[in-house]
Amino acid sequence: MKNFIIADIEHQAEQSALGSFKKVYKIEKQNQIKKWLWGILIILVLVMFLPWTQNIRAKGAITTIRQEQRPQEINTIIAGRVLKWYIKEGDFVKEGDTILQLGEVKVDYFDPQLLRRTQQQIDAKQQSIEGYKSKAGTAQTQTAALLQMQVLKMQSLDNKLQQQQLKVASDSADLIAVTNELSIYKRQIDAAKIMLDSGAISLVEFEKRRANYQNGSAKKTSIENKLAQNKQELTILRIEKNSTVQEYTDKISKAEGDKFSSISAAASTEADVSKLQNTYASYDARNKLYYIRAPQSGQVIKAKVAGLGEMVKEGEMIVEIVPQEIEYAVEMFVEPMDLPLINIGQKVRFVFDGFPAIVFSGWPKNSFGTFGGKVSAVETSVSSNGKFRVLVAEDPEEKKWPTQLKMGGGATGISLLKNVSVYYELWRNINGFPPDYYKPSKSGGDKKKDY
């Protein structure tokens, strides 16, 4: 035992052919642990000063910014029953392709000749309009003729009145002359009586003068009667003139009334024609609504109506169509605390479900399998889940998004914020501070601007 204790084990280990001695006994060999510790410490210190991109992570889903590119329901405008399906669920259709044919269910539209009969009613009404217009034209012509006849009649009566006035004037002059003659005859017969009593003249001369007086008196009476008759005729002519004016006024008014009545009837019939034309257009449009067509190209999904003969109500959904040409975007929901850090035009990196990716959170440029986007809209009203909705469109400066994306697919968004040091980011997380507030720069140089 004593010899074993004082034996030179290290020398024997060096001279020994056994490898175990060399592995166990390393008393004089130099230890490398300190060097490793110092190296790791220096590397950690250097890493603390490396740049780190602050970010906000949020779950989202694939959608589109444009409303017409989102899945849309195809509804029926009219009630009906299913007659024929032209597609099946999952088919791709082009814009204008027929999806479904409906049959009529309302009694008012059962007549197969409804359009033709409505057109016949329109034609009949239009003929009535022409008749009323012709009648109005005839009444207008009759009015013009009556006006012309009235003018001629009034001219004739005016001429008769002038002639009668001349007769009255002539008879008045004759009456004055006869009255003067009668006065002379009166003086002569008075003188003849005196002369007869004195014997200056004979009885024959006296009788002659008395005969002249009686003849003058009779002539005066005749002229007076004639004057009275002419005055009466003048009065009759004036009454006839007034009667003629009244007569033609009545006739012209009646013709004007017929004219306006025809015009009114024509206008009323035109209104009926407009209503019938509107009805015809509605019938024609309804016939086109029996065939439900695709408003845009896309895939038909979610067919709600099933078999033939099934009834559908007005406004009921028939199928849903997903457009083919879509400008994809991602809707993310961020916490209210992070909302002030989100701005229009901000850069976002995405990891899409189903696409492999290697993500370095603080070094997005060194990540693999991520895709770039830009914030295009930030809603100012909180959603039902208590978060704010943010829409992110594809960044044209980055590589294109995969063509295999589908509406509703999942996506994880990494909103890129301020560039800081690693030690600052560790200190911030240890203290529970939020990321630094910033706004993206509008200039073409630096992509971020700190405030």
HELIX and SHEET records of a PDB file:
HELIX    1   1 LYS A    2  ILE A    5  1                                   4    
HELIX    2   2 ILE A    9  GLN A   15  1                                   7    
HELIX    3   3 GLY A   19  VAL A   24  1                                   6    
HELIX    4   4 ILE A   33  MET A   48  1                                  16    
HELIX    5   5 GLN A   67  GLN A   69  5                                   3    
HELIX    6   6 VAL A  107  TYR A  109  5                                   3    
HELIX    7   7 LEU A  114  SER A  198  1                                  85    
HELIX    8   8 LEU A  203  LEU A  289  1                                  87    
HELIX    9   9 LEU A  339  LEU A  341  5                                   3    
HELIX   10  10 PRO A  364  ASN A  366  5                                   3    
HELIX   11  11 VAL A  422  ASN A  431  1                                  10    
SHEET    1   A 7 PRO A  51  THR A  64  0                                        
SHEET    2   A 7 TYR A 328  VAL A 334 -1                                        
SHEET    3   A 7 PHE A 388  GLU A 394 -1                                        
SHEET    4   A 7 PHE A 371  VAL A 382 -1                                        
SHEET    5   A 7 LYS A 347  PHE A 352 -1                                        
SHEET    6   A 7 GLY A 410  SER A 421 -1                                        
SHEET    7   A 7 PRO A  51  THR A  64 -1                                        
SHEET    1   B 4 GLN A  72  ASN A  75  0                                        
SHEET    2   B 4 MET A 317  PRO A 323 -1                                        
SHEET    3   B 4 GLY A 298  ILE A 301 -1                                        
SHEET    4   B 4 PHE A  92  VAL A  93 -1                                        
SHEET    1   C 4 TYR A 291  ARG A 293  0                                        
SHEET    2   C 4 THR A  98  GLY A 103 -1                                        
SHEET    3   C 4 GLY A  80  TRP A  85 -1                                        
SHEET    4   C 4 MET A 311  VAL A 312 -1                                        
SHEET    1   D 2 TYR A 438  PRO A 440  0                                        
SHEET    2   D 2 LYS A 448  ASP A 450 -1                                        
END                                                                             
